[in-house]
């Protein structure tokens, strides 16, 4: 196994989302601190993206990358005391474990952002060659590290300049890969390393969070399976000063810098994993914005001067991103005007990837055509029809009940072991309730060569969607309970149908009507978008 790959395997067991928060927050800070000219320069050491908008009032796309690296941008190891405080361990690769693609609309009135799961399996626009191994495909976050490693192999590992060039190679490769998957041009990027969020939390003397406990974990008395405790990240609300376990319900906590970092890194013990973690990220951004508006952050020696004064240690942007000129657009990055969602994917089986030797890697399966449609509709929505223009009214289609109201039973009529379970999981990822999973002999209907779909009362519309994905025609069945759909896999079927497997579940509500119209059948709401009440304490939502 390659050395770089080994670092990623070790680091991947923990998963670090926090780094991207710092980059987003520094952009927000620059919007409020645009008069502090001296602090907004000196970060432009990154690769050029080319063809960037000429003014800050134009619409633009920004890629935010948070490296899980345990080094600074010059290849120097972070201090051992900092590694210990961050609860990270000393080994890690150069992958951006968190990627957020943000579109700021013209004039900076609002912004939308998509979180890109790091395990999405993609074909790289250009293959990499590392230690003689050809690497044409891999996880989307690998593009940075493979290019970084490839560059160092050519230039050497001796000077700071070598590492800056390696970072530029990684930035360029990651940008091209994200552009290839999403179909949109990236105008600017912001990159930060793992230590950045820790410094941010220190500058704000910790962060305030509103934490809701997972009731199942409390009732069972098993805190290791609850969102209140996570070994990998080090988060521990159960023993945290101020948290009253017997009180139950949502509670406010002021987290120190180490615990704030652990809070936004945790994902293993969250019910919705990366989606819940995205909600935590946005909640922390909301708190920072509240602080900027209500506290004396801009006073001499205050939070902003301390944060921006040292930001060059952990922040890099492309050369054309002028944070001062960009101040007006940064106002869009607020809790009310910025929404985060997660691009859709379906967990796939572990695969052997080039560069990892014999160690299987967890991957997500994605549909690039659907992702392109989703991002295009969110970033560039079609204008409404001009007033006075006559159009032929279309008959309104009957609304389809939410997927969560339907239970799907799946039976395997073929010979492929575990196929019913795989199909069931793909449907559950779209929001349907998991029903019975078993062999075809467990039900009374005749198995045919192709798939079959049956439905009970009230489930005809959802059954029609499911039937489209599995290549069947939905049929009513009086013996099925109301709200139930049954999928009977055909005798010759050996894999999850491609349209069901690749399209995945929309991780958030469709950003526009046009996106909803082009979504694969069965895509449902979910995702990481959260809303904040106008009078919410500290300007934050309560999250798991």
C-alpha positions, 0 to 999 in steps of 0.5 A: 500500500502506498504511504499516502494511502495508508495515511488516508485509511487511518484518517478516514476512520475519524472523519474531519468536517471542521476545517471547511467551517473556518474558511466559510467563517473567514469569508463571513468575517471579511464581509463584516471586517472589510475596513480592516484592510491589512488583515484581508490580504496575504492569503492568495498563494493558491492556484489560479482558477481562470476566468473569474468574475471581474466584480464582486457583484456578479454571481460566482461559484466558490469551492471551500476545501478543508484539508484533514492534514496534520501539517501546515501548508509548508509541510511542517508538522503541527505542534504535538500539543495542538495534535493532542488538544485536537484529538486527531492523532499524528497521521493524515493525508492531504485529502479535503475531507469536506468539500462545499460548493457555494453559489453566491447570487448576483448582488450578494442577496443570497447563497446556496451551498452543496456539501459533497460527500468525500467518499463519492466514487468518480472518474478523474478528469486526468489519471494520476501516476503515483509510485508507478501506479496508474490511478484513473478513478477513486473517491472525489477527495482523493484528487487533491492528495494524488496530485499533491503526492505526484507533484512532490515526487517530481519536485522533491520534499525539501523546501517550503516552495515544493510543498506550496507547489504540491498544494497548488497541484492538489487545488487544481486537480480537486477543482477540475474533478468537482467541475467535472462532477457538478458541471459548473465552473468554479470561480474561486476557492478557499482552502484551510487546514485542520488546525484552522477551526481550532484557532477559530474556536479559540479566538471566539473563546469557545462556541455556544451550541444547542444540543438535542439528545438522541432519546434511544441512546439515553433510554438504553443508558448506552451513551457510546451509541448516542450522539452525546458521546463519540470516541473518534472525535472526542466529543463528550457531552455526558460528562461536560460541565453544564449538561444535565443528563437527567433534564433531557431535551435540548440544552445549551452548552458553551463548548471549549475549543477542543470540544467545539472541534469534536462537536463538528467532527462527530458523525459516527454516532449521529442518526443521519451521519454526514447530514447531521454533521452538516447541520452542526456545521451550519449551527456553528456558522450561525453562532459566529455570525450572531457573535459578529453582530452582537459582541465587540468583535472588532475592537482593538485586540478583539476577536477579529484582529486576532483571527485575521492576524494569524489566518495566513497560517491556515488559509489559502485562496486563489490569487483573484479573490479579493476579500475586501472587494468581495465584502458586499457579497460575503453578507450573503453568507448568513444563517438566513440567506445561506442554505447547505444541502448534501449532494445525493449518493447511495452507499456502495459496497467496499471496493479495491481502489488503485493506490490502496493495495488490498485494503477495500475502501467504502465508496458512495455511488452517484449519478453525475447526470442527476447531480449536474441537473440538481446543481444547475437548477439551484445555481441558475434557476430559470426565470419565471414566464414574462408577464402578459405572455399567454401559455396553455394551462397544464393539468395539475398532477395529483400530489405524490404522498411523502415517501416516509408515509409508505412502507416497502417490502422487498423479496428476492425471487432470484439467486443473488444473495443479499439482493433484497437487502440492497434494494431495500437500503436503496429505497430507504435512502430515498425516504421510504420506510423499511418493511419485510426483506426476504426470499421470494418464497416468503410471499404467495405471488408467482416469481417472474423473470422480471421485477414486479411491484404491488401496492396497497390502498393509498400507495399507488403514486409511490408504487408507480415511482418505484416501478419506474426505477425497477423496470416494472408496472405497479399493480394494485393488490387488495391483500397488501396493507394500506400504505404498503408497496411490495417489490418482488425481484425477478428470477433473472435479476442479479443486481440493484436496478441501475436507475435505483442504484445510481440516482440516489436520494436527494439529500435536500428539498429540491432547490427549485421547481425545475430541479424537482421536475428532473429528479429521478423518480423516488427522490425525496426531501431530507438533507442538511438544511436547517432553519433558525427562528428569528428570536432563537437564543444566540441565533442558533438552531437546536441540533442532534 
